[in-house]
Amino acid sequence: MAAQIEKALEKAEKYVQENKQTVAIAAGATTAALLAAYAYRRAKNAVPARGPFPVDTLPADAYDAVIVGAGPSGSVCAYYMTRGGAKVALLEKETFPRDKYCGDAVCTPAIRILEDMGVLQELVANNEAHFADAGGFVSPNGTSYIGVSKQKLGQAACCAVKRINLDIRVAKNAARAGADLKEKFEVTGATFDKATGLWTVTSATGETVRGRVLVCADGATSRLATKLGYCTEAPKGICSRAFVEGGSHNTNYDGVCFYPKWSLPGYAAIFRHPNDELNFCYYLIPCGKDGYCGDVKESDLARLHNDAIKYDPFISKSLGPNAKIERMRVASLRLGGQGLKTTFDDHLIIVGDAAGHIDPYTGEGIHTAMMGGKAAAETILAMRATGDFSARSTKQFETKWRALYGHDFWMSKAFAEIVYRCPLLLDAVASEMQRKGDAMMSKWAEIMTNMQPKTYFLRPHVALPLGIAIVREFFEQKVLGSKKDNYQMLPQEAAK
Ligand SMILES: Cc1cc2nc3c(=O)[nH]c(=O)nc-3n(C[C@H](O)[C@H](O)[C@H](O)COP(=O)(O)OP(=O)(O)OC[C@H]3O[C@@H](n4cnc5c(N)ncnc54)[C@H](O)[C@@H]3O)c2cc1C
C-alpha cells in the first residue's frame, strides 16, 4: 500500500515537472475564480450604503414604520425607533388595558429591556412585578427541588407580571416616547407600492396608514404575515392559563414547573403574582409525530389542565381543596420559527410571536419578543440613515435575531425531543439539585430563562456533572431499581 502511494506521488510530481506552466495557469485560474466568487457573495450580501428613499422623501402624512400589534415585540420596537428619531405608527386592534393569555413569567433579558425603557421601575413602584425567589421543578418521576437561585445568580432569574399590566405599560411608554399609538385599529390588509416605496395599511373600518416599513408584530396567529404569504402554517403549540385567587391556595413558592410524564416535553407551571394570586399554565410543546406534542394532542389540553388541578399529586396539593380558580383560557404557541421561511423582505420585518420566536423547549417568548423588537428598531433606524429598505438591508434584522437567540432554537428543539424520549434526564437534573442544592438549581435557571443559551449544557463544567448524574440515575432507576416513581398517573390516564 505504502509503495503504491509513493508511486502515485512520484507520478504526480513528474506530471507537475513536465507541465509546470499548465499547472501554474490552472492554480491561478482557480484562485481567481474563488476570489471572484467570494467578492460576488460579499457584494451581494453587503448592506447598501445608499438607497432610493432617504428620510426627506417620506411624505408628511406617512411614517418611517407602521407596526401592527402593540404587544411586547411591537411596543418595544416602537419605543426604540422613536427614541432614535423615527416617526412610528403603532396599531393595536384592542384597547388597553387588555388581557393576553400568558404564563406571565418575564425572563432576565426582558427584565433588562424593561429596566432600560424605565418600565420596570413603574411596575415595581405600582407593585405589579413579583420577583421569583423560591422556585424549582418536579421531575417526571416525582423528584422535586425547590430552592433559591437569587443569591447564586445575584438577581432573580425571572419575575411574574400580569400581562394586563405589562402590556399597557410597555405600549403607553412607547406612546410617551413619541409613537403614534392607535388603539381599536384592527388591521385587515396591507399593500406595497414599489414606486413610492410605501405600504398602505388598512383597518377594518376603512382607515389607512402609510409607512416606509411594515412591521408584522400581531402575535402567534400571524394573520398579516399569512395574508401576505410569508407564513404558511397554523401554530402547532398550545398553552392554557387560569388565575387562582390569592389566599385561596396552599402555594408557598414563587414559581415551579411540573413535568408529568404523560405530556412531555410539555409541562405545567405555577407562578405567583404580587397579590398572592397565582398563574397556572399547561404548555403542550410540539414534538415527535407531526400534529402531536409528545404523546398528546392539542385536543387533550382541556383534560390535562383540569385533571392536573384535581388529581396531579403535586399540583393539586399546591393549589389545595379550596382554590378559587378561573376557567381555563387557551392560546396558541408558534415556536422556533415554525411556519415561516423568512422574517424579512423589501420594506418588511416580521417579529415576535408572528415570526415564531418562542423558545421551542420552554414555550417562553416575552423576552425574545422584546429582544427581537429592539433588533428590528435598530435595523430600521440604520436603514433610515441609508435610505435603502431593500431585503439586503432588512436581512440585518434576521442576522441580529439569530445572533441574539435564534442560534439556540435547534438546541431547544433537540432538548425537547430528548426530554420526550428520555424523561430520566429531568429526573437526573432534579436528583443532582437535591445533592448539590442551589448551585445546580441556579445553572438550570440560567439556561431556562435565557441568561445562558441551551448550548451551555455542553460546556464541561455543566456537561460533566450532568453526565455523571445521568449515569447514576440510570443505574438507580433501571439497574438497581432503587428509585420509586412518585409521580403517579392521574386516574383518567391510568384508565387508558
Ligand atoms: C398561555 C400562554 C402562556 C405563555 N407563557 C409565557 C411565559 O410565562 N413567559 C414567556 O416569556 N412567554 C410566555 N408565552 C409566550 C408569550 O405570551 C408571547 O411570546 C409574547 O406575548 C409575544 O409577544 P408579541 O408582541 O410578539 O405578541 P402578542 O403578545 O401576541 O401581541 C400581539 C398584539 O397584536 C395585536 N393584534 C393582533 N392582530 C392584530 C391586527 N389585525 N391589528 C392590530 N393589532 C393586532 C394583539 O391584540 C396583540 O396586542 C405564553 C403564551 C401563551 C399562549
PDBQT file of the ligand as one rigid body, heavy atoms in Angstrom, charges set to zero:
ROOT
HETATM    1  C1  LIG A 501     -50.907  30.537  27.582  1.00  0.00    +0.000 C 
HETATM    2  C2  LIG A 501     -49.544  31.069  27.254  1.00  0.00    +0.000 A 
HETATM    3  C3  LIG A 501     -48.581  31.125  28.240  1.00  0.00    +0.000 A 
HETATM    4  C4  LIG A 501     -47.345  31.728  27.979  1.00  0.00    +0.000 A 
HETATM    5  N1  LIG A 501     -46.453  31.874  28.996  1.00  0.00    +0.000 NA
HETATM    6  C5  LIG A 501     -45.321  32.588  28.814  1.00  0.00    +0.000 A 
HETATM    7  C6  LIG A 501     -44.460  32.879  29.905  1.00  0.00    +0.000 A 
HETATM    8  O1  LIG A 501     -44.732  32.543  31.051  1.00  0.00    +0.000 OA
HETATM    9  N2  LIG A 501     -43.328  33.581  29.648  1.00  0.00    +0.000 N 
HETATM   10  C7  LIG A 501     -42.998  33.995  28.391  1.00  0.00    +0.000 A 
HETATM   11  O2  LIG A 501     -41.939  34.604  28.221  1.00  0.00    +0.000 OA
HETATM   12  N3  LIG A 501     -43.819  33.760  27.348  1.00  0.00    +0.000 NA
HETATM   13  C8  LIG A 501     -44.972  33.085  27.530  1.00  0.00    +0.000 A 
HETATM   14  N4  LIG A 501     -45.832  32.880  26.480  1.00  0.00    +0.000 N 
HETATM   15  C9  LIG A 501     -45.491  33.459  25.167  1.00  0.00    +0.000 C 
HETATM   16  C10 LIG A 501     -45.765  34.971  25.161  1.00  0.00    +0.000 C 
HETATM   17  O3  LIG A 501     -47.081  35.220  25.553  1.00  0.00    +0.000 OA
HETATM   18  C11 LIG A 501     -45.511  35.541  23.770  1.00  0.00    +0.000 C 
HETATM   19  O4  LIG A 501     -44.289  35.056  23.297  1.00  0.00    +0.000 OA
HETATM   20  C12 LIG A 501     -45.493  37.071  23.727  1.00  0.00    +0.000 C 
HETATM   21  O5  LIG A 501     -46.720  37.603  24.107  1.00  0.00    +0.000 OA
HETATM   22  C13 LIG A 501     -45.133  37.553  22.315  1.00  0.00    +0.000 C 
HETATM   23  O6  LIG A 501     -45.311  38.935  22.186  1.00  0.00    +0.000 OA
HETATM   24  P1  LIG A 501     -45.732  39.574  20.786  1.00  0.00    +0.000 P 
HETATM   25  O7  LIG A 501     -45.720  41.043  20.987  1.00  0.00    +0.000 OA
HETATM   26  O8  LIG A 501     -44.913  39.043  19.697  1.00  0.00    +0.000 OA
HETATM   27  O9  LIG A 501     -47.205  39.064  20.520  1.00  0.00    +0.000 OA
HETATM   28  P2  LIG A 501     -48.535  39.328  21.375  1.00  0.00    +0.000 P 
HETATM   29  O10 LIG A 501     -48.221  39.494  22.792  1.00  0.00    +0.000 OA
HETATM   30  O11 LIG A 501     -49.485  38.264  20.993  1.00  0.00    +0.000 OA
HETATM   31  O12 LIG A 501     -49.062  40.723  20.842  1.00  0.00    +0.000 OA
HETATM   32  C14 LIG A 501     -49.647  40.831  19.578  1.00  0.00    +0.000 C 
HETATM   33  C15 LIG A 501     -50.529  42.068  19.569  1.00  0.00    +0.000 C 
HETATM   34  O13 LIG A 501     -51.028  42.265  18.252  1.00  0.00    +0.000 OA
HETATM   35  C16 LIG A 501     -52.395  42.654  18.337  1.00  0.00    +0.000 C 
HETATM   36  N5  LIG A 501     -53.029  42.305  17.057  1.00  0.00    +0.000 N 
HETATM   37  C17 LIG A 501     -53.290  41.071  16.580  1.00  0.00    +0.000 A 
HETATM   38  N6  LIG A 501     -53.864  41.169  15.361  1.00  0.00    +0.000 NA
HETATM   39  C18 LIG A 501     -53.966  42.476  15.077  1.00  0.00    +0.000 A 
HETATM   40  C19 LIG A 501     -54.483  43.199  13.976  1.00  0.00    +0.000 A 
HETATM   41  N7  LIG A 501     -55.021  42.583  12.928  1.00  0.00    +0.000 N 
HETATM   42  N8  LIG A 501     -54.441  44.540  14.016  1.00  0.00    +0.000 NA
HETATM   43  C20 LIG A 501     -53.885  45.187  15.069  1.00  0.00    +0.000 A 
HETATM   44  N9  LIG A 501     -53.391  44.561  16.153  1.00  0.00    +0.000 NA
HETATM   45  C21 LIG A 501     -53.421  43.217  16.141  1.00  0.00    +0.000 A 
HETATM   46  C22 LIG A 501     -52.920  41.838  19.522  1.00  0.00    +0.000 C 
HETATM   47  O14 LIG A 501     -54.104  42.378  20.036  1.00  0.00    +0.000 OA
HETATM   48  C23 LIG A 501     -51.742  41.945  20.479  1.00  0.00    +0.000 C 
HETATM   49  O15 LIG A 501     -51.839  43.087  21.292  1.00  0.00    +0.000 OA
HETATM   50  C24 LIG A 501     -47.059  32.231  26.691  1.00  0.00    +0.000 A 
HETATM   51  C25 LIG A 501     -48.006  32.112  25.673  1.00  0.00    +0.000 A 
HETATM   52  C26 LIG A 501     -49.239  31.529  25.944  1.00  0.00    +0.000 A 
HETATM   53  C27 LIG A 501     -50.259  31.430  24.847  1.00  0.00    +0.000 C 
ENDROOT
TORSDOF 0
